Amino acid sequence: MSETLKEKALKEGVPIIKDEGLAFLLNIIREHDCIEILELGTAVGYSAIQMASLDRRIHVDTLEKNEELYQEAVENIAQNGLSAQITPYHTAIEEFKTDKRYDLIFVDAAKAQYGKYLEMFLDNLKSDGVMVFDNTVFHGLIYDPESITSRNLRNLVKKIIKFREKVHNDERFDIMMFDNIGDGILVLTRRKK
Ligand SMILES: C[S@@+](CC[C@H](N)C(=O)[O-])C[C@H]1O[C@@H](n2cnc3c(N)ncnc32)[C@H](O)[C@@H]1O
């Protein structure tokens, strides 16, 4: 299945997680025995389907603001027989509120908002939970932001750099940055007191 879903997404220019990043993410889920997962950024459901397919006990809540992508995700999830395991929400991340606590929060949406999403959803992370951020090297652009000619892109890349520095220096967290995996993956856990 997902080879076709992946191919279709790539052909249509829908951004999905890179193979290496996905393998890494799935490994985290296995290692930490993550059952309750929140995903910020569904697109067409590719990564949600991959995560839920790992284990029948896994449940994924996933958020997408784009109506068309959300509808496609709903179809793809149903076609893969995973409607009981994946709950897609058509919502802006900023509007989503829940009391649920998750083993894993996978952040794969508006990169400029990563710092905000971290604070917004920290209370929804179990004390031993893991937060994973994708695209934290942003195609390698974080290494030389001044060479970026587009001002918007440069500002976005600077925000990602700021986010990396901020979490790195934040004593609440233990951070691991895997810059060579996929498009850069940042893994955050709460520091034990
Ligand atoms: C990189 S794609 C997600 C890819 C998906 N996780 C995968 O690997 O299959 C990011 C998605 O986040 C959505 N998005 C961006 N900002 C958002 C927001 N503020 N609220 C909800 N969805 C958002 C975009 O529409 C896009 O579909």
The ligand as a Tripos MOL2 file, in Angstrom:
@<TRIPOS>MOLECULE
LIG
   27    29     1     0     0
SMALL
NO_CHARGES

@<TRIPOS>ATOM
      1 C1          5.0810   18.0070    6.1610 C.3       1 LIG1
      2 S1          3.3520   17.8810    6.0180 S.3       1 LIG1
      3 C2          2.9600   16.4870    7.0360 C.3       1 LIG1
      4 C3          3.4750   15.2120    6.4730 C.3       1 LIG1
      5 C4          3.0160   13.9680    7.2060 C.3       1 LIG1
      6 N1          3.3280   14.0400    8.6230 N.3       1 LIG1
      7 C5          3.7030   12.7720    6.6020 C.2       1 LIG1
      8 O1          4.9220   12.6100    6.7970 O.co2     1 LIG1
      9 O2          3.0100   11.9990    5.9240 O.co2     1 LIG1
     10 C6          2.7870   19.2110    7.0080 C.3       1 LIG1
     11 C7          1.2750   19.3650    7.0240 C.3       1 LIG1
     12 O3          0.9450   20.2450    8.0980 O.3       1 LIG1
     13 C8         -0.1670   21.0090    7.7080 C.3       1 LIG1
     14 N2         -0.1760   22.2290    8.5380 N.ar      1 LIG1
     15 C9          0.6910   23.2690    8.4890 C.ar      1 LIG1
     16 N3          0.3800   24.1800    9.4100 N.ar      1 LIG1
     17 C10        -0.7060   23.7120   10.0730 C.ar      1 LIG1
     18 C11        -1.5200   24.2260   11.1270 C.ar      1 LIG1
     19 N4         -1.2390   25.3880   11.6870 N.pl3     1 LIG1
     20 N5         -2.5530   23.4770   11.5520 N.ar      1 LIG1
     21 C12        -2.8460   22.2780   10.9750 C.ar      1 LIG1
     22 N6         -2.1170   21.7460    9.9610 N.ar      1 LIG1
     23 C13        -1.0680   22.4510    9.5130 C.ar      1 LIG1
     24 C14         0.0610   21.3010    6.2300 C.3       1 LIG1
     25 O4         -1.1520   21.5890    5.5810 O.3       1 LIG1
     26 C15         0.7210   20.0050    5.7560 C.3       1 LIG1
     27 O5         -0.2060   19.1360    5.1830 O.3       1 LIG1
@<TRIPOS>BOND
     1     1     2 1
     2     2     3 1
     3     2    10 1
     4     3     4 1
     5     4     5 1
     6     5     6 1
     7     5     7 1
     8     7     8 2
     9     7     9 1
    10    10    11 1
    11    11    12 1
    12    11    26 1
    13    12    13 1
    14    13    14 1
    15    13    24 1
    16    14    15 ar
    17    14    23 ar
    18    15    16 ar
    19    16    17 ar
    20    17    18 ar
    21    17    23 ar
    22    18    19 1
    23    18    20 ar
    24    20    21 ar
    25    21    22 ar
    26    22    23 ar
    27    24    25 1
    28    24    26 1
    29    26    27 1
@<TRIPOS>SUBSTRUCTURE
     1 LIG1         1 GROUP 0 **** ****
